[in-house]
Amino acid sequence: MEITDNTRLIDLTVGQLKELVNTLLSGTTATQQRRVVKGIAGIVELFDVAPSTAQRYKDGFLAPAIQQAGKGCSFVVDVEIAKELFNNHKNQ
């Protein structure tokens, strides 16, 4: 059965509905990828600050934007969240 814009939802099987939802979701996640920067160097570049200041930012208000990126000391910072946190911190 071909699924068109005129196909009623009641006519779909569970498998067809899952396939349709997965197709729609996979199309949106590819376009909504988050931009990240890596490590202290990424924070230095993003905010144009010294490495010591970047370390303070990382340990302070940027903590919610940071995710571990593997074993060891590497981490990534979500740019959108980091900028929002920076603006909130700056306005306090």
N, C-alpha and C positions, 0 to 999 in steps of 0.2 A: 504494500500500500504506500503510495506516495503522499507525503505530508506537504500540504500547501497552506496558504493563508486562510483558505475556506474550510479546512479540516476541523471538525468539531473535536474538542478535547475528550469528550465522552467516547469517541471512536478510536482513540489511541490506546494501545496496550501499555502496560507499565514499562516494558523495555523501550518502546518508542518514545514515551515521555521522558525517561531517563536520558536517552540518547539526545533528544532535543534540548533538554536542560543543560547537559554537559557541553553540547555544541555551542549554545549561547553563552555559557559561562567561560569557556575556554577562549572565546573570541574577545571577551572584555578584559580578561586578566592579562593577555598579551599586550594590550594597549595601555594598561594601568600599572606597568612596572615602576617600582620606586627607584629613584636615583639615590645612590649611596656613595660615600667616600670611605676610604680605608685608613684606619689607624690615626695616630696623632698627626701625621703628615696631612691627612685629609682634613682634619679640623683646622690645622694651621692655614691651609690653602682656602678653605671655605670661609673662615672669618678673618683672614689676614692678620693673625696674631702670632706671638712668639710661641715656641714649643712649651715653655713653662705655663703660659696662659692657657694654651690648648689643654694641657693636663688638668689644670684647675677646672676648666669648663667640663671636661670629661668626667671628673670625679664629682662635679656639682650638678648644675641644672640640666646638663645634657644626658644624664644617665638614662632617662626613659627612651631616648632615641638610639641607644647603643645596643647592638646585638653581637654576641660572640660569633666569629666567622670561621671557627675550626679550632683545632688544638693549639695550645700555646697562648701567646699574648695578642693574637690578631683579633680585630673587631671591626665592624662596619657601623657607620652612622647614617641613619635615614636623613637625607638633606631637608626634606619638607618639615619633618617633625623638629629637627634641630633648629631651623630658622624660626619656627613658631615659638619654640622654647626660649630662644635667644631674645626675640622681641618681647616676650612676656617678662623675661628676666630684666631686660633693659628698662622696661616701663615701671618696674617696681621701685 
